[in-house]
């Protein structure tokens, strides 16, 4: 079924005359007849009763007429909407993130971008990195924010680092995880009496998933809590349920949270994945803005934690 078939059907339904319909549509009468026949075959119903002297809609034709008009009107509305956006010079910018925590950290950079490009229409997609990477390769996204350890993506994708940061052990102040001094992976592995709160590997950064595997060790399963999102991990830590390891930039700015840098684990490279096909002036500008504002955003958050 296509819109041309629907146009032919509606025109014949309105005129009840194949010859008049062909004149209106500026095609031959056999062409109109063929389109109606194809539509009837696809729907498996008769839409018209035809004789040598008259044409009339069948009951099925009358029912389908409303559907056909609705479909065509919807199609026309969609075209007008996007045509109007094109005339206004609207620019779509689709950004993929693994968590809402990362998404909300973009607010200052996005406000700056919108001042420079008020016609920009940002959209955000939250999904596991594997899903986001497929969307980027299929040109459904313009960029993804994530760590630099993704593998297996095509040559059409490139990574630009914004900053490098440490991974941290975090816990509520009443969880007795010690001071704010650096802590080793081995020390974390020995904290077997405190619930270890983890995020599902598919829902977190690759580097974090790797560290999680290394610190589970022989820990009793009753002392491991697997969460469906980094937001859930942060919430459980905030209310004192246990400890977790997360990148610095998503540590919630809460005064009761104790954070200890992990001393013997490599720095996490965090940045932007872009598609060469969707690469543009606006994506370049947004990356430049992020480089200037993202670190400031984290610094302000940490200052507010200290002051509070």
PyMOL commands that set and color helices and strands:
alter all, ss='L'
color gray80, all
select helices_A, chain A and resi 3-15+18-25+29-43+59-87+100-104+107-116+129-137+173-175+185-189+201-203+206-216+221-223+230-238+248-250+281-307
alter helices_A, ss='H'
color red, helices_A
select strands_A, chain A and resi 48-50+55-57+91-97+120-126+143-147+157-165+167-172+196-199+224-227+243-247+257-261+268-275
alter strands_A, ss='S'
color yellow, strands_A
deselect
rebuild
show_as cartoon
